[in-house]
Amino acid sequence: MTGETTVRTAVRIHGRSTQRKALRALLDALPHHGGHLVVAGEPGLGRTTLLRWAARSFRAGPVLHLGPGPGGGARVTVERLLDTLRAASAAAPVLVCADDAHLWDAPVRTALDRAVRRLSTADRVGLLLSVASDRAVAPEFARLPVVHLDPLAPAGAAALLDDATDGVAAPAVREQLLAEAEGNPALLVALVRRLSPAELRGHRPLPRPLADAAALAEVAGGAPSGPSAHARDLLLTVAAAGRAEDGTDVDAGLVHDALRHLRPEPGLGPRAGSGLGPCAGSGLGPCAGSGLGPCAEPGPGPWAGSGLGPCAEPGPGPRAEPGAGPRAEPVPEHLVLAGDRLRFRSPLVRRTVHATAAPERRRAVHRALAGVLETGGHRLTGLLHRSWSLGGPEPAPASADRLAAVADRLAAVAADAAVPASHRLRATAYARSAELTADGARRAERYTAAAEQALLAGRPDRARPLLAAARDSAAPAAVRGRAEWVRGVTELRDGPVGDAHQSLLLAASLLAAAAPADAAAAALAAADAAWAAGDLPACLATLAPEPPHRPENPAPGSDGPADARGAAAHPAAVVHDHRVGMRALLEGRLDRAGAPLGQVVERGRSEDRPQTLLRSAAAALLLGDVDAARSGGARALAAARQLGSDTLVPQALEYLAYAELRAGRHPQARTHAEEGLRTALRTGQRNTAAHHRAVLALAASIEEEPDVVARHVTAALDTARRHGLAQAATLAQWAAARADLGRGRPYDAADRLGLLVLPGPARGHFAVWRLAVPCFVEAAVLAGRHEDARTVLSDFADWAAFGADPQAAAQLARCHALLAPGEHADALYRRALDRHDEAGGDFERARTALLYGKWLRRRRRPREARGRLGTALAGFERCGAGVWAAQARDELRALGAAPQGTGTGAPARLGLLTPQQLRIVRHVAEGATNREVALALGVSTRTVDYHLRKVFAALGVRSRLELARMVGEAEQAHEVQGARETRRVGSYEKTGAEH
């Protein structure tokens, strides 16, 4: 240990707002009735801290701290415990805190359980327990409500680190601390304590490993151990196998065979076949009691030779005869066997078991795993375990040569696209290869490759420390350029985009001589960063004409840091055309932008690389080709999923969501954005998540969900302000303003939108503010700000003429109608509706029909107004725009008409449902199961069940078939109503009649 850093003791609680809300609800209810709650989490996640916070926060009565007494097994009776609790709560409510209740002896737990069962809510006793989740929950506590503690999110962990160190940690050190702690607050603090001030500030190298055995054991409460040597070997083998696995669980068959290699017995060799078959047929199956099943066929059980045989409790299948082999043992309490997969209940305990094992035993386990994997043809994982088994008393030269040979083989196999492996596994292999590499330049190259694969795997938290390790090594310009490229892309998705811009510019400079195609792609990514920041001068400067491109053999990496290494060459033509077209568009030379961007779109039609397809979708959006954007985005999504590139999935969903928004299909945009948000958060892409939140806010702004709009706007702006995301901020502010406009608050909407669209330093993103102009014009006219509205129409007319927005021509005519005198407005509204018919999109057409209907009503043309308002209402209901549908109903009521949605027909009855219920109903009507609906909408099956029960009750239906029939009737009624209104309006136009 080298610890000299003093960590601040008064550190506030970070990232536990949900859990504290649940605890606060228990505390607030205690003056009226009792309650119970269990706080569960792995060691180090803050169970004790939360209990102490609850005890300090409780002011309504006394706080009792309950423990088992000395030795954990003091005698206690139910009656004594009940008398104590009731006496304490006689005068005032009482909070009882019991920390680490999982460590109590069974009699004490049983007494507490019985006492809790006999307490009534009138006793005003609140019981707050904490238990560790690194083992099975004791049956005495299983029935109590549980609040789970998960690892801290990256933002919470970073805030805790800054709080604990006063922000003095060097950036590279900070990244490595956060990566090693894996969101465990106690481990993060322990790692900080381990470092000296010089190490914390980056003046001295960090100790290796950073999270050593002592630090892990300190947080885990000691080194976990099984009841026997066999169980300890099982724990260590599962922990060792997990180092190379993609998930938290490992193949039980692999563990079984490795244990046989580790503890061979006469006459018992590895399983026949590959050694990595499923548990079925090998004897590993579910078993009541312990979870380790007996053999499925007669003969030695799967754990023969490992000491872990069939369960001692009754279960299906044949049982081992007495004396036939080692004594059967249950699975250690720290493990879970689910089907043919084994996993630790706690990732921290898994790391602790591996780190605290004797070095020679640990190497022996890795050798056993390597042997089984290599026999089964699993080259990369076998080689990884072989590398971890190296060490021992070999002569230094021989050891160095052997390490170098393994490092080279690891790097070669990791780079081989023909070897089936996930990005996460390749990242682990490259990182291990770098650790074993003595040459500084090659080590930096391998660390960079590891960071690239970690980024593709959706782990920017892992990519950052790998890049820091690459920076520590001397390397040529091309390798340093590659590292800066990966760093820039990482920051572009999850960091300040200004920093990303500078890193990508540096990458382009470093790569220019050795890899000009890579340099051009890095420069285009730098332009993406400037675009996200809303920095038009920087974007134009970055897109300046590039030097003549010469053919080359590019460095492995295909489409750059967003595609797998070792793939095909750069699509240099796509990068060049996108760059030329994007610059022409930003310079206003619209005639010169169409051809190169069109080439990018066309090339995407025959591509299968996700990054190239994403470029194609982006170019299509710039050109306003919404169908091509949707096609490119969908193909990019499929390609990213097929390659297992988790980091590109939210990017593809972002383009799909934008395309649907531009087409006016808000429900579809919301579906894509909901999935994109979940994926972006899971893969650590906060910037991408902010864009998805902005889309969700825009989609919700047309529905009767102001709280949803506010939530997404707040979250999007929080990230946008910290990371400089001008595009996401503009979209989010537009969503808030549109929600105001829909709810009849034009003054608020005009104030918000004026900042975005009127000339001045606060104007919104250079490529986005024009999209908000139609909303501003409408709000400004209603607020009496006609001159402000006219100010922005000239720019918007140029935008509409370019054709990048399919709705812009109709919106421009609508804006002119709002500002025109009465004798011209009628024709302009009709022209706007004609343009809507060409462009499609229910929502924008319904908005124009609503404004036209309002205008007609105020000019005493009620029959025409009723037709337009009825059409608007039908359009709003069709696309789920509840808040705008309410405006149409109010206008119809003002005409003395019975609005659609207030009768008893199918459309009216469906109008009683919430937007979420309507989405569920439409999926069910198409034949989707509850599970399929849940997957499509990104909610739980239980949520779908709940909403369907409410729907059935509200609509008076008793079956899914009846519900589907009602939806069909409603759609048919909408079509009939639309045709009727079209004929009626046509008649008015021919006769010119006014009533």
PyMOL commands that set and color helices and strands:
alter all, ss='L'
color gray80, all
select helices_A, chain A and resi 17-29+47-57+70-72+78-88+101-103+106-118+121-123+154-165+171-181+185-194+197-200+213-220+229-242+252-262+347-356+359-375+379-388+396-415+423-435+440-456+460-471+477-494+497-511+516-533+536-542+560-562+572-586+590-604+610-623+626-643+646-662+666-682+686-700+706-723+726-742+746-757+769-782+786-791+793-802+808-819+822-839+842-858+862-878+882-894+906-910+915-925+930-937+941-955+960-991
alter helices_A, ss='H'
color red, helices_A
select strands_A, chain A and resi 35-41+63-65+94-98+125-132+146-148+249-251+335-338+341-344
alter strands_A, ss='S'
color yellow, strands_A
deselect
rebuild
show_as cartoon
